[in-house]
Amino acid sequence: MTLTINAKFQNDVQDILEKNIPGGNTTGAYAVVINPKTGGIYATAGVNRDYETGKLTADALSTVNQANVVGSVVKPAMITTGFMNGAITPENNTITDQPISVAGTPTKSSWWNRNGSGNMPLTADTALMMSSNTYVMQVMLRLGGLNYFPGMSLGALPTSVYQTMRDGFARFGLGVKTGIDLPGEITGIKGSTTREHIGNALDESFGQYDTYTTMQLAQYVATIANGGYRVRPHIVQSIQSRDAANKVTTTTTIPTEVLGTVGWTKDERDLIWKGMNEVVHSSSGYATGTHLKDVKPEVSAKTGTAETTTNGATTVTSSLISFVPDSDVALAVVIPGTDDADENVNQAIGSQIYAAFWKDVQDAGSANK
């Protein structure tokens, strides 16, 4: 049996996680590196951390059998869902970022606009670059047939809006099994969609409600990177047999298996790619992924910071999806339980993984060939 896993790279990714995992209440660090064209997995690594003792335990299977809220990395899928359901279009997608105040729900805002002093009109790509929470919340409201106004009630918002979002996310591989040839894969936990929980539809839109595995994030970013087809991730590349003369013959080669397509237009895809490029390369002080700007070949990305509670303390899950456009590499990183001060550890880990990839697996000069 031949695997898609590159042994040297696998060891290096595991080492990067173990050396960079923060202390405090951090409970683990996980990464998957995938070929977005074929679904072949170059590395799937994980380290669990006992936050009481600080002991680290290697556990690559946590990338398929542990799920976390992952925050804003879901926004490319959310904005695409808005496109595909007519809530916004490539030609008309400007929405004003403003704190969202609805009856019976605490005010929710983007990280840079807590008091409303930063209200500004945003396009879809700029909303990705700045990681606007309220942009995608307003897209969600439009999916339910409503337009936001301060103090509005969610009484008229149909609970079916949850399924609309989840169907859109599933096109990329979020919230569904990826089909990876590893044991114990889970789909994650889906929050309640009853009328009593309608306010959480706001949270769902920016990755603060349902949970996802690191492998799901890898399949998701691969779908974005390859132009919109969801490939089944796999670690078995081929199977060989040995005959009586001890001759080895390849009996099965694992083909690329497409599980579904996003179905977006080129204009829709181009806006998502543009926004993810701006996350890293925009000169705006609001860009969230600029710690990756020196990575060569250039990468596109979406960062995520999900608010969590660990050991009674307020913590975050720091996440990252990233790819090199028109290449054979994409990656996903998840670090749950970090302190706010460590929220950029996702980008530090991502940068080092890319460096190891171009050293261990592929020559950087071949990236776009």
LOFIZA-825014 format. One line per field, with one value per residue: residue in one letter; x, y, z of N, C-alpha, C in turn. Coordinates in steps of 0.2 Angstrom, whole numbers, plus 2048, in hexadecimal, padded with zeros to 3 digits. Layout:
REM LOFIZA-825014
type = (A|...)
nxx = (X|...)
nyy = (Y|...)
nzz = (Z|...)
caxx = (X|...)
cayy = (Y|...)
cazz = (Z|...)
cxx = (X|...)
cyy = (Y|...)
czz = (Z|...)
END
This chain:
REM LOFIZA-825014
type = (M|T|L|T|I|N|A|K|F|Q|N|D|V|Q|D|I|L|E|K|N|I|P|G|G|N|T|T|G|A|Y|A|V|V|I|N|P|K|T|G|G|I|Y|A|T|A|G|V|N|R|D|Y|E|T|G|K|L|T|A|D|A|L|S|T|V|N|Q|A|N|V|V|G|S|V|V|K|P|A|M|I|T|T|G|F|M|N|G|A|I|T|P|E|N|N|T|I|T|D|Q|P|I|S|V|A|G|T|P|T|K|S|S|W|W|N|R|N|G|S|G|N|M|P|L|T|A|D|T|A|L|M|M|S|S|N|T|Y|V|M|Q|V|M|L|R|L|G|G|L|N|Y|F|P|G|M|S|L|G|A|L|P|T|S|V|Y|Q|T|M|R|D|G|F|A|R|F|G|L|G|V|K|T|G|I|D|L|P|G|E|I|T|G|I|K|G|S|T|T|R|E|H|I|G|N|A|L|D|E|S|F|G|Q|Y|D|T|Y|T|T|M|Q|L|A|Q|Y|V|A|T|I|A|N|G|G|Y|R|V|R|P|H|I|V|Q|S|I|Q|S|R|D|A|A|N|K|V|T|T|T|T|T|I|P|T|E|V|L|G|T|V|G|W|T|K|D|E|R|D|L|I|W|K|G|M|N|E|V|V|H|S|S|S|G|Y|A|T|G|T|H|L|K|D|V|K|P|E|V|S|A|K|T|G|T|A|E|T|T|T|N|G|A|T|T|V|T|S|S|L|I|S|F|V|P|D|S|D|V|A|L|A|V|V|I|P|G|T|D|D|A|D|E|N|V|N|Q|A|I|G|S|Q|I|Y|A|A|F|W|K|D|V|Q|D|A|G|S|A|N|K)
nxx = (804|803|805|7FD|803|811|81F|82A|825|819|81F|825|81B|814|81D|81E|812|813|81D|818|80C|802|803|7FA|7E9|7E8|7E2|7E6|7ED|7EB|7EE|7EB|7F1|7EE|7EC|7E4|7DF|7DE|7DB|7E4|7EC|7F9|7FF|7F8|7F6|7F7|7F6|7F2|7EF|7F1|7E9|7EB|7F7|800|804|808|801|803|7F7|7F1|7E4|7DB|7D8|7CE|7C4|7C1|7B8|7B6|7B0|7B3|7B4|7B7|7BC|7B2|7AC|7AE|7A7|79A|798|798|78C|783|784|77F|772|76C|76D|777|780|78D|78E|787|78A|78C|78C|789|794|790|78C|781|772|765|755|754|761|772|77C|785|795|7A2|7B3|7BA|7B1|7AA|7A2|79B|7A1|7A8|7A0|79E|79C|79E|7A5|7A3|7B0|7B8|7B2|7B6|7C4|7C5|7BF|7B1|7A4|797|793|791|787|77D|77B|777|76A|764|763|759|74E|74E|752|75F|75C|75F|75A|751|745|748|73D|737|740|743|746|74B|756|761|764|765|772|77A|779|77F|78C|78F|792|79F|7A5|7A3|79D|799|79D|7AD|7B2|7BE|7CB|7CD|7CB|7BD|7B7|7AE|7A0|79E|796|786|77D|76E|75F|752|744|747|754|757|75E|76B|76E|775|781|785|788|795|79D|79C|794|790|79B|7AB|7B6|7C8|7CC|7C0|7C1|7CD|7C8|7BF|7C6|7CE|7C4|7C1|7CD|7CF|7C6|7B9|7B4|7B0|7BB|7BE|7C8|7D7|7E3|7E8|7F1|7F4|7F2|7FC|800|809|810|813|820|826|824|81E|80F|805|7F4|7E9|7E5|7E2|7D5|7D2|7C4|7B5|7A9|79F|79A|79C|795|796|797|7A4|7A7|7A2|7AB|7B7|7B6|7B6|7C3|7CA|7C7|7CD|7DA|7DD|7DC|7E8|7F1|7ED|7EF|7E8|7E6|7DC|7DD|7DD|7E7|7F4|800|804|809|816|819|81E|81C|80F|801|7EF|7E2|7D7|7D4|7CF|7C6|7BF|7B5|7B6|7B4|7C0|7C4|7BE|7C2|7C3|7C6|7CD|7CA|7D6|7D7|7DA|7D9|7E1|7E9|7F4|7F1|7EC|7F4|7FB|7F8|7F0|7EA|7E5|7E3|7E0|7DF|7DA|7D4|7DD|7E4|7E0|7EB|7F2|7EC|7F1|7F9|7F5|7F8|806|809|804|80C|819|816|813|821|827|821|825|832|832|829|826|82D|82E|82E|827|81A|80F|80E)
nyy = (7FA|80B|81B|82C|834|83D|838|83F|84C|84B|848|854|85D|859|85C|86A|86D|869|871|87D|87E|887|88B|88C|88A|883|876|86E|86B|86B|865|864|860|861|85B|865|861|853|84E|847|844|84C|84E|84B|850|851|857|854|85D|85D|869|86A|864|866|85C|855|84C|842|841|83E|839|842|84B|847|842|84B|85A|86C|87C|888|895|8A4|89E|898|8A1|8A3|899|89C|8A9|8A5|89D|8A6|8AD|8A2|8A0|8AC|8B7|8C0|8C6|8C5|8D1|8D9|8DB|8E3|8E7|8EF|8EF|8ED|8EE|8E0|8E0|8D8|8D4|8CC|8C6|8C7|8D6|8D4|8D5|8DA|8D7|8E3|8EC|8EF|8F9|900|90A|908|906|901|900|8F0|8E5|8D4|8CE|8D7|8D5|8C8|8CA|8D3|8CC|8CD|8CB|8CF|8D1|8C4|8C0|8C8|8C4|8B7|8BB|8C0|8B4|8AE|8B6|8C3|8D4|8DD|8E8|8F3|8EC|8E3|8D5|8C4|8BC|8B9|8B2|8A4|893|88B|891|88D|880|884|88B|881|877|87F|87F|872|86F|872|869|86B|866|859|848|846|83B|835|829|824|81E|821|82D|83C|847|853|85E|864|873|876|879|87E|889|890|892|89B|8A6|8A2|8A0|8AB|8A9|89D|8A1|8A7|89D|899|88F|882|873|86E|862|862|85B|85D|86B|86B|864|86D|879|874|872|880|884|87C|880|87D|86F|861|857|846|844|83A|82E|822|81E|814|802|7F4|7E3|7D4|7C7|7B5|7B5|7BF|7CB|7DC|7E3|7F1|7F1|7F9|809|818|822|834|83A|842|849|852|862|874|87D|88A|89A|8A0|8AE|8AF|8A6|8AC|8B8|8B2|8AD|8B9|8C0|8B7|8B8|8C5|8C5|8C1|8C9|8D6|8E8|8EE|8F2|8EA|8DD|8CC|8C2|8C5|8C0|8B6|8BB|8BB|8AF|8A4|89A|8A7|8A7|8A4|8A7|8A4|8A9|8A4|8A7|8A1|8A3|89B|891|88B|880|888|895|8A3|8A0|89D|895|894|894|88F|890|88D|88F|88D|896|88D|882|873|872|874|879|876|87C|87A|880|87E|886|890|89F|8B1|8B8|8AF|8AD|8AE|8A3|89A|89F|89F|892|88D|894|88E|881|882|885|879|871|875|871|863|85D|862|86C|87E|885|87E|881|887|881)
nzz = (800|7FC|802|802|80A|80F|816|81C|81C|824|830|833|833|83E|848|846|84C|859|85E|85D|863|86E|880|890|88F|884|87A|870|85F|84E|83D|82C|81C|80B|7FA|7EF|7E3|7E1|7ED|7F5|804|80B|818|828|837|849|85A|86A|879|88A|894|8A2|8A6|89C|893|884|877|869|85C|84E|849|84F|846|83F|848|851|854|853|857|84A|846|83C|830|829|821|813|80E|812|80C|7FF|800|801|7F4|7EC|7F0|7EC|7F5|7F5|7E7|7DB|7D5|7DD|7EC|7F8|809|818|825|835|847|84C|853|859|85F|86F|86E|871|86C|85D|855|849|84C|84B|84D|859|85F|856|850|845|839|829|817|80F|803|7FC|7FB|803|80F|812|813|81E|827|82B|836|837|82A|824|82D|829|81C|81F|825|81A|812|819|815|81A|81E|827|835|842|852|84E|84D|84D|84B|83F|838|82F|836|82D|827|82D|827|81A|81B|81F|815|80B|810|811|804|802|80B|818|828|824|821|81B|814|815|815|823|833|83E|83B|83E|83D|844|84F|84E|852|85A|851|854|857|862|862|858|858|858|84B|846|84B|845|838|838|83D|84B|850|84B|84B|844|83C|83A|82F|827|825|81D|811|80D|80B|800|7F7|7F4|7EF|7E4|7DB|7DD|7DE|7E8|7EF|7F4|802|804|80B|806|7F8|7EE|7EC|7ED|7E7|7EA|7E1|7DE|7DA|7E1|7DB|7DB|7D8|7D3|7D8|7DA|7D8|7E0|7DB|7D7|7DF|7DD|7E7|7E6|7E0|7E2|7DA|7D7|7CE|7C3|7C6|7D3|7D9|7D7|7DF|7EC|7EC|7EA|7F5|7FF|7FB|7FE|80C|810|808|808|80B|814|825|82B|826|829|828|826|82B|823|818|813|80F|802|7F4|7F1|7FC|7FF|80A|819|829|839|849|856|864|873|882|88D|89A|8A3|89F|894|884|873|863|858|847|835|824|815|805|7F6|7E8|7D9|7DA|7E2|7EF|7FF|80F|820|831|842|852|861|871|873|87A|878|875|86E|861|854|852|849|83D|83E|83F|833|829|82C|829|81B|817|81A|811|804|806|809|800|7F4|7E7|7E9|7DD|7D4|7D7|7D0|7C4)
caxx = (800|806|801|7FE|806|818|821|82E|821|815|822|827|814|813|822|81C|80C|815|822|815|806|802|801|7F4|7E3|7E7|7E0|7E9|7EF|7EA|7EF|7EB|7F4|7EB|7ED|7DD|7DD|7DD|7D9|7E9|7EF|801|800|7F3|7FA|7F3|7F9|7ED|7F2|7ED|7EB|7ED|7FE|804|807|806|800|802|7F1|7EE|7DD|7D7|7D6|7C7|7C0|7C0|7B6|7B6|7AE|7BA|7B4|7B6|7BE|7AC|7A9|7AE|7A1|794|796|796|785|77F|784|77C|76B|76A|76D|77B|783|794|78D|784|78C|78F|788|78C|796|78D|78A|77B|76E|75E|751|755|767|777|77F|78B|798|7A8|7B8|7BD|7AB|7A6|79D|797|7A4|7AB|79C|7A0|79A|7A3|7A3|7A4|7B7|7BB|7AF|7BB|7CA|7C4|7BB|7AB|79F|790|792|78E|781|778|77A|772|763|761|761|752|74A|74E|758|760|75B|760|754|74C|744|749|737|735|745|742|74B|74E|75C|767|765|768|779|77D|779|785|793|791|794|7A6|7A7|7A2|797|797|7A3|7B2|7B3|7C5|7CC|7D0|7C5|7BA|7B6|7A8|79E|79E|790|782|779|766|75C|74C|742|74A|75B|758|764|772|76F|77A|788|786|78A|79C|7A1|79C|78F|792|7A2|7AE|7BD|7CE|7CB|7BB|7C4|7D1|7C4|7BC|7CB|7D0|7BE|7C2|7D3|7CF|7C1|7B2|7B2|7B2|7BE|7BF|7CF|7D9|7EA|7EB|7F2|7F3|7F3|800|800|80F|80F|817|827|827|823|819|80B|7FF|7EE|7E4|7E8|7DC|7D4|7CF|7BD|7B1|7A3|79A|79C|799|791|796|79A|7AB|7A7|7A1|7B1|7BC|7B5|7B8|7CA|7CC|7C7|7D2|7E1|7DD|7DD|7EF|7F5|7EA|7F3|7E4|7E7|7D7|7DE|7DF|7EB|7FA|806|806|80B|81D|819|81F|817|80A|7FB|7E9|7E0|7D2|7D5|7C9|7C7|7B9|7B5|7B5|7B6|7C4|7C6|7BB|7C5|7C1|7CB|7CB|7CC|7D9|7D6|7DD|7D9|7E6|7EB|7F8|7ED|7EE|7FA|7F9|7F9|7EC|7EB|7E0|7E6|7DC|7E2|7D4|7D5|7E2|7E3|7DF|7F2|7F5|7E8|7F4|7FD|7F2|7FC|80D|809|803|812|81E|813|815|828|829|81E|829|838|831|824|826|831|82A|82E|822|813|809|80F)
cayy = (800|811|820|832|837|83E|837|844|852|849|849|85B|861|857|85F|871|86E|868|876|884|87E|88C|889|88E|886|880|86E|86A|86E|866|868|85F|863|85D|85D|866|85F|84C|84C|843|847|84C|84D|84C|850|854|856|856|860|85D|86F|86B|862|868|857|855|845|842|83E|840|838|847|850|844|840|851|860|872|882|88A|89C|8A7|89A|896|8A7|8A2|895|8A0|8AE|8A1|89B|8AC|8AD|89D|8A1|8B3|8BC|8C5|8C4|8C8|8D8|8DD|8D8|8E8|8E7|8F3|8EB|8F1|8E9|8DD|8E1|8D6|8D3|8C6|8C4|8CC|8D9|8D0|8D9|8D8|8D8|8E9|8F1|8ED|8FE|903|910|906|904|902|8FB|8EB|8E0|8CD|8CD|8DB|8D2|8C3|8CD|8D6|8C7|8D0|8C6|8D2|8D0|8BE|8C0|8CC|8BF|8B2|8BE|8C0|8AD|8AD|8BB|8C9|8D9|8DF|8EE|8F2|8EB|8DF|8CF|8BE|8B8|8B8|8AF|89D|88F|888|895|889|87B|888|88C|87A|875|882|87D|86B|86F|872|864|86C|863|853|844|847|834|834|822|823|81C|825|834|83F|84D|859|85F|869|876|876|87E|880|891|893|893|89E|8AB|89F|8A0|8B0|8A6|898|8A4|8A8|897|899|88B|87B|871|86B|85F|864|858|860|871|869|862|874|87D|871|874|887|884|879|883|87B|868|85E|850|842|843|833|82D|81C|820|80E|7FC|7EF|7DC|7D0|7C1|7B0|7B7|7C5|7D1|7E0|7E6|7F5|7EE|7FE|810|81C|828|83A|839|848|847|857|868|87A|880|892|89D|8A3|8B4|8AD|8A3|8B1|8BC|8AF|8AD|8C0|8C1|8B3|8BB|8CC|8C3|8C1|8CE|8DD|8ED|8F0|8F0|8E6|8D7|8C8|8BC|8C8|8BD|8B1|8BF|8BA|8A8|8A3|89E|8AA|8A3|8A7|8A4|8A7|8A8|8A3|8A7|89F|8A4|895|891|885|880|88E|89B|8A5|89E|89D|890|897|890|892|88C|891|88C|890|895|889|87D|86C|872|878|877|878|87C|87C|880|880|887|895|8A6|8B6|8BA|8AA|8AC|8AE|89D|896|8A1|89D|88B|88D|896|888|87B|883|884|872|86D|876|86E|85C|859|865|872|884|888|87B|882|889|87E)
cazz = (800|7FB|805|7FF|810|80E|81D|81F|81D|829|837|833|835|845|84C|846|850|860|860|85D|867|874|887|892|88F|87D|87B|86A|859|849|836|826|816|806|7F3|7EE|7DC|7E2|7F4|7F8|80A|80C|81F|82D|83E|84F|861|870|87F|891|896|8A9|8A7|896|890|87D|874|862|85A|847|848|851|840|83C|84D|856|851|856|853|847|845|836|82A|825|81D|80C|80C|814|807|7F9|801|800|7ED|7E9|7F1|7EA|7FB|7F2|7E1|7D9|7D3|7E2|7F3|7FD|80F|81D|82B|83B|84C|84B|859|858|865|872|86C|873|866|85A|850|847|851|84B|84D|85E|861|850|84D|83F|834|822|812|80D|7FD|7FF|7FC|808|815|814|815|825|82B|82E|839|836|823|823|831|825|817|822|825|813|810|81C|812|81E|81E|82E|837|84A|857|84A|850|849|84B|838|835|82F|838|827|825|82F|822|814|81C|820|80E|807|813|80F|7FD|803|80F|81F|82B|821|820|815|810|816|817|829|838|843|839|840|839|848|852|84B|857|85A|84C|856|857|868|860|851|858|856|843|845|84D|840|832|839|840|852|853|84A|84B|83E|83D|836|828|823|823|817|80B|80C|808|7FA|7F2|7F2|7EB|7DD|7D6|7DF|7DE|7EF|7EE|7FA|804|805|80C|802|7F1|7EA|7EF|7EA|7E9|7E9|7DE|7E1|7D8|7E5|7D7|7DE|7D3|7D6|7D6|7DB|7D9|7E2|7D6|7DA|7E0|7DE|7EB|7E5|7DE|7E5|7D5|7D7|7C8|7C3|7C9|7DA|7DC|7D7|7E4|7F1|7EB|7EB|7FD|803|7F9|802|813|811|805|808|80F|81A|82C|82E|824|82F|827|823|82D|81E|812|811|80D|7FB|7F0|7F5|7FE|800|811|81D|830|83D|850|859|86B|877|889|88F|8A1|8A6|89D|88D|87F|86C|85F|852|841|82F|81E|810|7FF|7F1|7E2|7D3|7DC|7E5|7F7|803|816|825|837|847|859|866|878|874|87D|873|873|869|85C|84E|852|843|837|83F|83D|82B|826|82D|825|814|816|81A|80B|7FF|807|809|7FC|7ED|7E6|7E8|7D6|7D0|7DA|7CC|7BE)
cxx = (804|802|802|802|80E|81B|825|82A|81C|818|824|820|813|817|821|816|80F|81A|81E|80E|807|801|7FB|7EF|7E3|7E7|7E3|7EA|7EF|7EB|7EE|7ED|7F1|7EC|7E6|7DA|7DB|7DA|7DE|7EB|7F6|803|7F9|7F6|7F6|7F7|7F3|7F1|7EE|7EF|7ED|7F5|803|806|804|806|7FF|7FB|7EE|7E7|7D8|7D5|7D0|7C2|7BF|7BE|7B6|7B2|7B4|7B9|7B3|7B8|7B8|7A9|7A9|7A8|79A|793|795|78E|781|77E|77F|774|769|76A|771|77D|78A|794|78A|785|78E|78A|78C|78E|794|78B|783|777|767|75B|753|75C|76D|77A|785|78E|79F|7AD|7BB|7B7|7A7|7A0|79A|79B|7A8|7A7|79E|79D|7A0|7A1|7A5|7AC|7BA|7B8|7B4|7C1|7CA|7C1|7B5|7A6|798|78E|78E|788|77B|776|775|76B|760|75F|75A|74D|749|753|759|75E|75C|75A|74F|74B|746|743|735|73A|744|747|74E|755|762|769|768|770|77C|77E|77F|78B|794|793|79C|7A9|7A6|79C|795|79E|7A7|7B3|7BA|7C6|7D0|7CA|7C3|7B8|7AF|7A6|79E|797|78C|77D|772|764|754|74A|746|751|75C|75D|76A|773|774|781|78A|78A|792|7A0|7A1|796|790|799|7A4|7B4|7C2|7CE|7C6|7BE|7C9|7CD|7C1|7C0|7CE|7CA|7BF|7C7|7D3|7C9|7BA|7AF|7B4|7B5|7BF|7C6|7D1|7E1|7EC|7EB|7F1|7F4|7F7|7FF|807|80E|814|81F|82A|827|81D|816|806|7F9|7E8|7E7|7E1|7DB|7D1|7C7|7B9|7AB|79E|79E|799|794|791|798|7A1|7AB|7A6|7A8|7B6|7BC|7B7|7C0|7CD|7CD|7CC|7D9|7E2|7DE|7E4|7F3|7F3|7EF|7EF|7E6|7E2|7D8|7E0|7E4|7F2|801|808|808|811|81E|81A|81F|812|804|7F5|7E6|7D9|7D3|7CE|7CB|7C0|7B9|7B2|7B6|7BA|7C6|7C4|7BD|7C3|7C7|7C8|7CD|7CF|7DA|7D9|7DB|7DD|7E7|7F0|7F3|7F0|7F4|7F7|7F9|7F4|7EC|7E6|7E4|7E1|7DF|7DD|7D7|7DB|7E0|7E3|7E6|7F5|7F1|7EB|7F9|7FB|7F7|804|80E|809|809|818|81C|815|81C|82A|826|822|830|838|82E|825|82A|82D|829|829|81B|80E|80A|80A)
cyy = (806|817|827|836|838|83E|83C|84A|851|84A|850|85F|85F|85B|867|872|86D|86D|87D|884|883|888|88B|889|882|879|86A|86E|869|869|862|863|85E|85F|85E|863|857|84A|848|847|847|84B|84F|84B|853|853|859|858|860|864|870|869|864|863|856|84D|845|83E|841|83F|83D|84C|84D|843|845|857|866|877|886|892|89E|8A4|898|89B|8A6|89E|898|8A5|8AA|89F|8A0|8AE|8A8|89D|8A8|8B8|8C2|8C2|8C7|8CF|8DC|8DA|8DC|8E8|8EB|8EF|8F0|8EC|8E7|8DD|8DE|8D4|8CC|8C3|8C9|8CF|8D5|8D5|8D6|8DA|8DF|8EF|8F0|8F3|902|909|90F|904|906|8FD|8F6|8E7|8D9|8CC|8D0|8D8|8CC|8C5|8D0|8D1|8CA|8CB|8C9|8D2|8CA|8BD|8C3|8C7|8BA|8B5|8BE|8B9|8AB|8B2|8C2|8CE|8DC|8E6|8EE|8F1|8E6|8D8|8C9|8B9|8B5|8B4|8A7|899|88B|88B|891|884|87E|889|886|877|878|880|876|86A|86F|86D|865|869|85C|84F|845|841|832|82C|821|821|821|82C|836|845|853|859|865|86C|875|87B|87F|888|894|895|897|8A3|8A9|89E|8A5|8AD|8A1|89B|8A6|8A3|897|894|884|879|86D|867|863|861|85B|867|870|868|869|878|87B|872|87B|887|881|87B|881|874|865|858|84D|842|83C|833|827|81F|81A|808|7F7|7E8|7D9|7C9|7BC|7B1|7BD|7CB|7D6|7E4|7EB|7F3|7F3|805|814|822|82E|839|83F|846|84C|85D|86E|87D|887|894|89F|8A9|8B3|8AA|8A8|8B6|8B9|8AF|8B4|8C1|8BE|8B5|8C1|8CA|8C3|8C7|8D5|8E2|8F0|8EE|8EB|8DE|8D2|8C2|8BF|8C4|8B8|8B5|8BE|8B3|8A8|89C|8A1|8A6|8A7|8A4|8A7|8A4|8A7|8A4|8A6|8A0|89E|896|88A|885|886|895|89D|8A4|89F|897|894|892|893|88D|890|88C|890|890|891|885|877|86C|877|875|87A|877|87E|87B|882|881|88D|89C|8AB|8B8|8B5|8A9|8AB|8A8|899|898|89F|896|88A|88F|891|882|87C|882|87D|86E|86E|873|866|859|85C|86B|878|886|884|87C|883|886|878)
czz = (800|7FE|801|804|80E|815|820|821|823|830|838|836|83C|84A|84C|84B|858|862|860|861|86D|87A|889|892|888|87E|875|864|853|842|831|820|810|7FF|7F1|7E7|7DD|7E8|7F8|7FE|80B|813|823|834|843|855|866|876|885|894|89E|8AA|8A1|892|889|87B|86D|860|853|846|84B|84B|83D|841|852|852|856|853|851|845|83D|82F|826|821|816|80A|80D|80F|800|7FA|7FF|7F8|7EA|7EB|7F0|7EF|7F9|7EB|7E0|7D7|7D8|7E9|7F8|803|814|823|831|841|84B|852|857|85F|868|871|86E|86C|864|855|84D|84C|851|84B|853|860|85C|84D|847|839|82D|81D|80F|807|800|800|802|80F|817|816|81C|82A|82F|830|837|82E|822|827|82D|81F|819|823|81F|810|813|81A|816|81D|825|82F|83F|84E|854|84E|84B|849|844|834|835|832|832|825|827|829|81B|815|81C|819|80A|80A|811|808|7FD|807|816|822|828|821|81A|810|811|818|81D|82E|83C|841|83B|83C|83D|84B|84F|851|855|855|84E|856|85D|867|85A|852|857|84F|842|846|848|83A|832|83D|847|855|851|84A|845|840|839|82F|824|821|81D|811|809|808|801|7F5|7F0|7ED|7E4|7D8|7D8|7DE|7E5|7EE|7F4|7FC|806|807|808|7FB|7EC|7EE|7EB|7EC|7E7|7E7|7E1|7DF|7DC|7E1|7DA|7D8|7D6|7D3|7D6|7DC|7DA|7DE|7DA|7DA|7E1|7E1|7E9|7E3|7E2|7E1|7D5|7D0|7C8|7C7|7D1|7DD|7DC|7DC|7EB|7F1|7EC|7F2|801|801|7FE|809|815|80E|805|80C|814|820|82F|82B|829|82E|824|826|828|818|80F|80E|805|7F9|7F4|7F6|7FF|807|814|824|833|845|853|861|86E|87E|88B|896|8A5|8A4|896|889|878|868|859|84C|83B|82A|819|80A|7FA|7EB|7DC|7D5|7DF|7EC|7FA|80A|81B|82C|83C|84E|85E|86D|879|878|877|870|86E|863|855|84D|84B|83D|838|83D|836|828|826|829|81D|812|816|814|805|800|806|803|7F5|7ED|7E5|7E1|7D2|7D2|7D5|7C5|7BD)
END
